[in-house]
Amino acid sequence: MGQVLQFRVPLQPIAVPEPLDIDLLTAVDVALRDLAEIAQHITLASAREQAEACRAMLQDAYDAAVAS
């Protein structure tokens, strides 16, 4: 036989954080910075190449958006 455990109901509802209100260029800029930081720790060559291709694609899109 198993034992059934009764979980207590939380007194306050769990707060859902509000979504950040940032524009697309800011999001891409942050992604580029994060990717550059993460790429330093990638040891697998194929993953490093994929990360670099992703970074280059984001950088090209960012540069094109800023230039227009």
HUPEPE-V325846 format. One record per helix or strand of 2 or more residues. SS is the DSSP state (helix for helix, strand for strand). FROM is the first residue (numbers start at 0). LEN is the number of residues. If there is no record, write none. Layout:
# HUPEPE-V325846
ss | from | len
SS | FROM | LEN
SS | FROM | LEN
This chain:
# HUPEPE-V325846
ss | from | len
helix | 23 | 16
helix | 44 | 23
